[in-house]
Structure formats: C-alpha cells, structure tokens
Amino acid sequence: MSWWLLLFARRGPARYLSHLDTSRVVQRTFARAGVPIALTQGMRPKPRLSLPLPLPVGAEGGNELAVVEVTEAAAATVATLRDLCAAAPPGFEPLRIVDAGERRPRPQAREATYGCVLDGDAGRILAAVERYNETREAVRERVSPKGTRTLDLKEYVGRVTATAEDGGARLEFTIRHRSDGAARPQELIDLVAEWAQVEAVMRGLVRLRIAWKDVPPDVIAGGGRS
C-alpha cells in the first residue's frame, strides 16, 4: 500500500459539487482510470481517501488536495496522471500526484486566500472594506445546529483588498486556520455587505492559494501537471 497526494483543480460545472460529491468524484476518477484505491477493514469497507480542506459549494479552486491510499499495483507516474485526466469529469482536473510512501500524510491548512465579486455600489463597498481594515474588532455570531458561537473575524481574516468594477467590487482576502477553526468566506462578505448597505451577494468565489503544513514542496510547486 502507498499514500498519494493528489493536487487537483475544481472549476466550471464541478464548482457546484459538495464536499462529499467531490470525494466521490475522486473515487470514481481513480476507478475509471484503473487505479485501485485501498479500502478500510470491517463489514462496510470504504475507500481510504480524504480531502483535508473542504471547498465551499459554488467555489472554484486551482490547488486543492486529496490524500488517497492506493494498492501496490498502482504507480505515481506521468502515464497514471494522464489516465486520471482522461477519466475525470468536466471541471475536475488532476494536476499532480506525489507518492508519499507508506506513512499516511496529514496535511493541515495554515491559511487560504480567496477572491470574489461583491455586487452593489462600489464606493460603499470600498468604504466598508477600509473600515474593516482599520477596525480592531469585528465580532459576529455564528448560528449552527450545535448552537451559537461568537467570533472576532479580525482574528481569522487578514487585510482585505478591494478593487472597483462594473456593478460592484472585487475582493481578495486570506483566512487563517487556527487550532479553534477558521472563519467562512460568507461571514466576511456578510459583514462587508452589512456595513456597505448592499445585499450579501457574491459572484465568482475562487480559492486562489492554500498554505499547507506537512506537505512536500513539490506537491504544490508549479501548480501544473507532473
């Protein structure tokens, strides 16, 4: 058995996949390419694969990561990557595979950078972004089935850049991943929209970059196919 790190892109129609659906796409792409994935033990064996950092539904990403355990019959070669690309559905693009050996890699995201367009009056949006950058606290409430949590976005989201464009403004921001979790892109957008007095409608959300812990540099370097 061997663990692989698969760098892939999710664009176009694939951006509407959920986290679970993306995992299934990885599994089925490997199956169609004839690359056997190892299975867990027990009554109901499952493929041994994981996606360390879920990508929001509707978002594109160009350097997403999957951790997959394959059987001894598989080899991480250029030909294998070519087979995976040929077997992949539209919008899902395998970019690079690295054989990490028998020890399971456990990548953890340190931070992730996003870009999107927020619709509305560009002047008010830019003013709201400037207010965010200058404020010391931006406390919000997160409501979930587990209850209500208060978090300060300034502890998770760094400086936001904004550029005016027709019908709104393009935002770029980096979310830090801490031991207690991370903020969600929509939470920042909701805050900026509230301060700008516009609807919290963002378009074209894309995860531009991810900084990983415990990932070999050659996995991410170049961002192209092996």
C-alpha positions, -999 to +999 in steps of 0.1 A: +000+000+000+011+036-006-003+070+001-006+096-027-011+133-025-032+144-055-033+181-064-064+190-085-085+218-098-122+222-094-137+246-119-167+252-142-196+228-136-176+210-109-177+240-086-213+231-077-202+198-061-205+194-024-176+182-003-190+146-003-196+147-040-161+159-047-148+130-027-169+106-048-156+122-080-120+115-069-130+079-061-148+074-095-120+090-114-095+066-099-118+037-107-123+047-143-085+052-147-079+017-134-061+030-103-072+008-073-079+026-041-073+007-008-104+000+014-109+002+051-115-030+071-148-042+085-183-050+075-187-020+052-153-012+035-149+024+024-122+040+001-093+053+020-092+089+008-098+123+023-100+160+013-082+180+040-098+213+033-135+214+021-141+238-008-174+257-005-202+248-029-201+272-058-164+280-054-136+272-078-101+261-066-069+256-085-047+238-060-070+215-040-056+185-023-067+149-018-050+122+002-055+087-013-042+053-003-036+030-033-027-006-036+007-020-045-004-023-081-005+015-087+024+037-096+025+075-094+038+081-130+032+106-157+012+079-175-010+074-144-017+112-142-026+112-179-051+083-173-066+102-144-070+133-165-087+113-193-111+097-167-120+129-149-154+145-155-157+181-168-144+207-143-124+182-123-087+183-133-059+162-117-027+183-118+000+164-099+005+132-080+032+126-054+038+092-038+042+099+000+051+063+009+036+040+034+031+067+061-002+085+059+002+122+052-019+145+074-019+179+057-033+209+076-041+242+061-024+272+077-042+298+056-063+301+024-067+331+001-100+338-017-113+361-043-148+371-053-170+399-066-195+416-043-224+432-061-235+467-052-223+503-050-186+501-054-179+532-034-198+520-004-182+486-006-147+501-008-155+522+022-168+492+042-136+473+033-115+502+045-135+503+077-128+466+082-091+471+077-089+499+102-112+484+129-097+464+158-126+441+163-153+426+140-174+404+163-200+382+146-223+354+158-223+320+141-255+301+144-254+263+137-272+231+148-246+229+175-255+263+190-244+299+187-207+309+187-192+344+189-161+350+169-140+380+160-133+380+123-102+401+128-086+371+145-091+349+114-092+372+083-062+395+075-063+426+054-089+427+027-082+443-007-110+457-029-110+470-065-140+487-081-155+471-112-188+474-130-217+466-107-196+460-076-161+454-063-136+426-065-124+414-030-094+393-021-087+381+015-068+355+034-084+333+061-061+320+088-068+284+100-062+282+138-065+254+163-100+265+171-111+266+134-115+292+108-139+319+095-160+313+065-158+335+034-195+342+036-191+356+071-167+382+059-189+390+029-220+393+052-201+419+074-188+440+044-223+439+028-239+450+061-216+479+065-219+489+028-257+485+030-258+462+000-271+427-005-246+400+006-244+385-029-210+374-041-201+361-075-172+340-088-158+328-054-124+312-060-098+298-036-066+312-051-040+297-028-036+274+002-006+273+025-002+238+039+016+223+068+033+189+064+030+189+026+062+184+004+070+215-016+070+196-049+032+189-045+022+225-048+052+240-067+043+250-102+006+241-099+008+222-132+008+187-143+036+162-135 
